[in-house]
C-alpha cells in the first residue's frame, strides 16, 4: 500500500478497565507493522477519533481495544458507518462473542461441550434475596463454581468459588465489573488457549498454548505480570487431545461467524475432554499474551502475520467497490 490514504491506523487505549493492556497490544502490533514496511499511526479512542479518521482516510484500521468498546461490536459499527476497512470480526459476530452466555449457547447448539451455567443480573439478587439465590446456585451447579461478568476480559471480576462462604464476596467482585454475572460449574483441568488465524490458504488453528499460573488461577495479574505464569507452547497434550482442542476453536470461530482472527479459551479435564469457556475477537498482543506465543510456536513471523491481515482487509474493501 502506498500513496494517499495508504497508512494503517492502530486503535489502542480507550476507557475500559483493560486500557493498559490495549495500549501495550497496540504498541506491539504497530511496531511489528512498521518493521514489515508499513506506515502506521496509533490513535486513542476519544472525541477526536472520528474527525481524525475522516481527515486521514487510512487504508486499514486495526482495532486493538479490549473490553466493551473494542469487542462488543459498537466501534466496528462506527467503522462501517465511515466505510473504513478494518481487521477483525464484524459487529454482530463480535456482539455474540462478547456476550459470554450467548456465545456458550451458540456453541452448545453447535455441539461443543461447555460447563453448565446461569446468567443472573444484579437485580435478581436484590429482588429475590441474595441468600436464597446463592443457595440455589450451589444446590444446582455444585461446588466449585466460576463467577465472572458476562462481558469483559482479562479475568477482571472473575474468581473461583470453592466453598459456599466464598460466594458472596465473589458476587460483589463480579458486579464491580458488570451488572450481570455468569456463574458456571468449575471444571478442573489444564487451561488451554487456541488461536485461530484466517490465511489465504484457509482458516487454521495455531498450536495450543498451555497456561500454568503460579497462583492456580489465571487472573489479571497472572496474565500481564511477567514471571507469574508459566506457558507451554505448544501445550503438553497428546496429539488426539490437541486435535480436539483445535477442532473446538475452529468450531467456535465458524459458529459465531468470526473473521480474521480469534482466540478460544478451553479447559482440558483429566479424561481429555475439551470444555469451551469463551472466545475473544480482540485477543491480547502484549509480550505475555497467548496469541503471539501461538504465532511463535507455529514458526510464523508476528509482523508478517499482521501485514497479511492488513492486506486482507484492504483487499476486502477493494473487492466491495463498484465497477
C-alpha positions as CSV (number, residue, x, y, z in Angstrom):
1,X,0.0,0.0,0.0
2,X,1.3,3.4,-0.9
3,X,0.1,6.9,-1.7
4,X,-2.7,9.0,-0.2
5,X,-4.8,7.1,2.3
6,X,-2.3,4.3,2.4
7,X,-1.4,4.4,6.1
8,X,-2.6,2.0,8.8
9,X,-4.2,3.2,11.9
10,X,-3.9,1.1,15.0
11,X,-6.6,1.9,17.6
12,X,-5.4,1.4,21.2
13,X,-6.3,2.6,24.7
14,X,-10.0,3.5,25.3
15,X,-11.6,3.9,28.6
16,X,-12.3,0.3,29.7
17,X,-10.6,-1.4,32.7
18,X,-8.3,-3.0,30.1
19,X,-6.9,0.2,28.8
20,X,-3.3,-0.5,29.8
21,X,-3.4,-3.9,28.1
22,X,-4.8,-2.3,24.9
23,X,-2.1,0.3,24.9
24,X,0.6,-2.4,25.1
25,X,-1.1,-4.5,22.5
26,X,-1.4,-1.6,20.1
27,X,2.2,-0.5,20.5
28,X,3.5,-4.1,19.9
29,X,1.4,-4.6,16.7
30,X,2.3,-1.1,15.4
31,X,6.0,-1.8,15.9
32,X,5.7,-5.1,14.1
33,X,3.8,-3.5,11.2
34,X,6.4,-0.7,10.9
35,X,9.2,-3.3,10.8
36,X,7.3,-5.0,8.0
37,X,7.5,-1.8,6.0
38,X,4.1,-0.2,6.7
39,X,3.3,3.4,7.6
40,X,1.5,3.1,10.9
41,X,-0.1,5.6,13.3
42,X,-1.5,4.8,16.7
43,X,-4.7,6.6,17.8
44,X,-6.6,6.5,21.1
45,X,-10.4,6.2,21.1
46,X,-11.8,9.6,22.2
47,X,-13.8,12.5,20.8
48,X,-11.0,13.3,18.3
49,X,-11.0,9.8,16.7
50,X,-13.8,10.3,14.1
51,X,-12.5,13.6,12.8
52,X,-9.0,12.1,12.6
53,X,-10.2,9.1,10.6
54,X,-12.3,11.3,8.3
55,X,-9.2,13.5,7.7
56,X,-6.7,10.7,7.2
57,X,-8.9,8.1,5.4
58,X,-6.5,5.3,6.4
59,X,-6.3,2.3,4.1
60,X,-7.0,0.0,7.0
61,X,-7.8,0.3,10.7
62,X,-6.6,-2.3,13.3
63,X,-8.8,-2.2,16.4
64,X,-6.8,-3.4,19.3
65,X,-9.2,-2.3,22.1
66,X,-10.1,-4.7,24.8
67,X,-13.3,-4.6,26.8
68,X,-16.6,-3.3,25.7
69,X,-15.7,-0.6,23.2
70,X,-13.3,-2.8,21.2
71,X,-15.2,-6.1,21.4
72,X,-18.9,-5.5,21.7
73,X,-19.3,-4.5,18.1
74,X,-20.0,-0.8,18.7
75,X,-16.7,0.5,17.4
76,X,-16.9,-1.8,14.5
77,X,-20.4,-0.4,13.7
78,X,-18.9,3.1,13.6
79,X,-16.0,2.0,11.3
80,X,-18.6,0.5,8.9
81,X,-20.6,3.7,9.1
82,X,-17.5,5.6,8.0
83,X,-16.7,2.9,5.3
84,X,-13.3,2.4,6.8
85,X,-11.8,-1.1,6.2
86,X,-10.7,-2.9,9.4
87,X,-9.1,-6.1,10.6
88,X,-11.3,-8.4,12.6
89,X,-14.8,-9.6,13.1
90,X,-17.8,-7.7,12.0
91,X,-20.2,-6.0,14.6
92,X,-22.9,-8.7,15.1
93,X,-20.5,-11.6,15.5
94,X,-18.4,-9.5,17.8
95,X,-21.5,-8.9,20.0
96,X,-22.3,-12.6,20.1
97,X,-18.8,-13.5,21.1
98,X,-18.5,-10.7,23.7
99,X,-21.7,-11.9,25.5
100,X,-20.4,-15.0,27.2
101,X,-23.8,-16.7,27.8
102,X,-24.9,-16.0,24.2
103,X,-21.6,-17.5,22.9
104,X,-21.9,-20.5,25.1
105,X,-25.5,-21.1,24.0
106,X,-24.5,-20.8,20.3
107,X,-21.6,-23.3,20.8
108,X,-23.9,-25.7,22.7
109,X,-26.2,-25.6,19.7
110,X,-23.2,-26.4,17.5
111,X,-22.4,-29.5,19.6
112,X,-19.5,-28.1,21.6
113,X,-19.2,-29.0,25.3
114,X,-19.3,-26.2,27.8
115,X,-19.8,-26.1,31.6
116,X,-23.4,-25.8,32.9
117,X,-24.1,-22.1,33.7
118,X,-26.7,-19.5,34.6
119,X,-26.5,-15.7,33.9
120,X,-28.1,-13.5,36.6
121,X,-28.3,-9.7,36.7
122,X,-27.6,-8.0,40.0
123,X,-31.2,-7.0,40.3
124,X,-32.2,-10.7,40.7
125,X,-30.2,-10.9,43.9
126,X,-31.8,-7.7,45.3
127,X,-35.4,-8.7,44.3
128,X,-35.3,-12.4,45.3
129,X,-32.9,-12.2,48.2
130,X,-29.2,-12.8,47.7
131,X,-29.0,-15.6,50.3
132,X,-31.8,-17.7,48.6
133,X,-30.4,-17.2,45.1
134,X,-26.8,-18.1,46.1
135,X,-28.1,-21.2,47.9
136,X,-29.9,-22.3,44.7
137,X,-26.7,-21.7,42.7
138,X,-24.7,-24.0,45.0
139,X,-27.5,-26.6,45.2
140,X,-27.9,-26.8,41.4
141,X,-24.5,-26.2,40.0
142,X,-22.5,-27.6,42.9
143,X,-19.0,-26.6,44.0
144,X,-16.6,-25.3,43.0
145,X,-18.0,-22.5,40.8
146,X,-16.6,-20.0,38.5
147,X,-18.0,-16.5,38.8
148,X,-17.3,-13.8,36.2
149,X,-19.0,-10.9,34.4
150,X,-21.0,-11.9,31.3
151,X,-18.9,-9.5,29.3
152,X,-15.3,-8.2,29.5
153,X,-12.0,-9.9,29.5
154,X,-8.6,-10.3,31.2
155,X,-10.4,-12.2,34.0
156,X,-11.4,-8.9,35.6
157,X,-14.1,-9.6,38.3
158,X,-13.6,-13.4,37.9
159,X,-13.0,-15.8,40.7
160,X,-13.1,-19.4,41.6
161,X,-15.5,-20.2,44.5
162,X,-14.6,-23.4,46.4
163,X,-16.9,-23.0,49.4
164,X,-20.4,-21.5,49.8
165,X,-18.9,-19.0,52.2
166,X,-16.8,-17.5,49.4
167,X,-19.7,-16.9,47.1
168,X,-21.0,-13.6,48.5
169,X,-17.6,-11.8,48.1
170,X,-17.2,-13.4,44.6
171,X,-20.5,-11.9,43.5
172,X,-19.5,-8.5,44.9
173,X,-16.2,-8.6,43.0
174,X,-18.0,-9.7,39.8
175,X,-20.6,-6.9,40.0
176,X,-17.8,-4.3,40.3
177,X,-17.1,-5.0,36.6
178,X,-20.5,-5.7,35.2
179,X,-24.2,-5.7,36.0
180,X,-24.8,-9.4,35.1
181,X,-22.9,-12.4,36.4
182,X,-22.1,-15.7,34.7
183,X,-22.0,-18.5,37.2
184,X,-20.8,-21.8,35.9
185,X,-19.7,-25.1,37.1
186,X,-15.9,-25.0,37.6
187,X,-14.1,-27.7,35.5
188,X,-10.7,-28.6,37.0
189,X,-8.1,-29.4,34.4
190,X,-5.5,-27.8,32.2
191,X,-6.1,-24.3,30.9
192,X,-5.6,-24.1,27.1
193,X,-5.8,-21.3,24.6
194,X,-6.2,-22.0,20.9
195,X,-5.7,-19.1,18.5
196,X,-7.3,-19.1,15.1
197,X,-6.0,-17.3,12.0
198,X,-7.5,-16.9,8.6
199,X,-5.0,-17.0,5.8
200,X,-5.1,-17.0,2.0
201,X,-5.0,-20.8,2.2
202,X,-7.9,-21.2,4.7
203,X,-8.7,-20.9,8.4
204,X,-6.2,-22.6,10.7
205,X,-5.8,-23.3,14.4
206,X,-2.3,-22.4,15.7
207,X,-0.6,-24.6,18.3
208,X,-2.4,-24.6,21.6
209,X,-0.8,-22.7,24.5
210,X,-0.9,-24.2,28.0
211,X,-1.3,-21.8,30.9
212,X,0.1,-22.7,34.3
213,X,-0.4,-19.7,36.7
214,X,1.7,-19.7,39.9
215,X,-1.4,-18.9,42.0
216,X,-3.5,-21.6,40.4
217,X,-5.9,-19.1,38.7
218,X,-5.2,-17.1,35.5
219,X,-6.3,-13.7,36.8
220,X,-5.4,-10.2,35.6
221,X,-2.1,-10.1,37.4
222,X,-1.2,-13.6,36.2
223,X,-2.0,-12.6,32.6
224,X,0.0,-9.4,32.4
225,X,2.8,-9.6,35.1
226,X,5.9,-11.2,33.6
227,X,7.1,-14.2,35.6
228,X,3.9,-15.0,37.4
229,X,2.6,-17.6,34.9
230,X,4.4,-20.5,33.1
231,X,3.4,-21.1,29.5
232,X,4.0,-24.1,27.3
233,X,3.7,-23.5,23.5
234,X,2.8,-25.9,22.1
235,X,0.8,-27.3,25.0
236,X,1.8,-30.6,26.6
237,X,-1.1,-32.5,25.2
238,X,-1.5,-35.8,23.5
239,X,-1.9,-35.4,19.7
240,X,-5.5,-36.5,19.8
241,X,-6.4,-34.1,22.6
242,X,-4.5,-31.3,20.8
243,X,-6.5,-32.0,17.6
244,X,-9.7,-32.0,19.7
245,X,-8.9,-28.6,21.1
246,X,-8.1,-27.2,17.6
247,X,-11.4,-28.5,16.3
248,X,-13.3,-26.8,19.1
249,X,-11.6,-23.5,18.5
250,X,-12.3,-23.7,14.7
251,X,-15.9,-24.6,15.5
252,X,-16.3,-21.6,17.8
253,X,-14.8,-19.3,15.1
254,X,-17.2,-20.7,12.5
255,X,-20.3,-21.0,14.6
256,X,-20.1,-17.4,15.8
257,X,-19.2,-16.1,12.3
258,X,-15.9,-14.6,13.3
259,X,-13.4,-13.1,10.9
260,X,-9.6,-12.8,10.5
261,X,-8.5,-14.0,14.0
262,X,-9.8,-15.1,17.3
263,X,-8.7,-17.0,20.5
264,X,-10.7,-19.6,22.2
265,X,-10.1,-20.4,25.9
266,X,-10.7,-24.0,27.0
267,X,-10.1,-26.4,29.8
268,X,-9.0,-30.0,29.2
269,X,-10.2,-32.3,32.0
270,X,-8.5,-35.5,33.3
271,X,-10.3,-37.6,30.6
272,X,-9.0,-35.4,27.8
273,X,-12.4,-33.7,27.2
274,X,-12.2,-30.1,25.9
275,X,-14.6,-27.7,27.6
276,X,-15.3,-24.4,25.9
277,X,-15.1,-21.3,28.2
278,X,-15.1,-18.2,26.0
279,X,-13.9,-16.8,22.7
280,X,-12.1,-13.5,22.1
281,X,-12.4,-11.4,19.0
282,X,-9.6,-9.0,20.1
283,X,-7.1,-11.2,21.9
284,X,-4.2,-9.5,23.7
285,X,-1.0,-8.9,21.7
286,X,1.4,-8.0,24.6
287,X,4.7,-9.6,25.4
288,X,2.9,-12.1,27.7
289,X,-0.2,-12.6,25.6
290,X,-1.2,-16.0,24.3
291,X,-1.8,-15.2,20.6
292,X,1.8,-14.1,19.9
293,X,3.0,-17.2,21.7
294,X,0.9,-19.4,19.4
295,X,2.3,-17.5,16.4
296,X,5.8,-18.2,17.5
297,X,5.1,-21.8,18.3
298,X,3.8,-22.2,14.7
299,X,7.1,-20.9,13.4
300,X,5.4,-17.8,11.9
301,X,6.6,-14.2,12.0
302,X,4.4,-11.8,14.0
303,X,4.9,-8.9,11.7
304,X,4.2,-10.9,8.6
305,X,1.0,-12.3,10.1
306,X,-0.2,-8.7,10.8
307,X,0.9,-7.5,7.4
308,X,-1.1,-10.2,5.8
309,X,-4.2,-9.4,7.9
310,X,-4.0,-5.8,6.9
311,X,-3.6,-6.7,3.3
312,X,-6.7,-9.0,3.5
313,X,-8.7,-6.2,5.0
314,X,-7.6,-3.8,2.2
315,X,-8.4,-6.4,-0.4
316,X,-11.9,-6.9,1.0
317,X,-12.5,-3.2,0.7
318,X,-11.3,-3.1,-2.9
319,X,-13.5,-6.1,-3.8
320,X,-16.5,-4.3,-2.4
321,X,-16.1,-1.2,-4.6
322,X,-18.4,-1.0,-7.6
323,X,-17.1,-1.3,-11.0
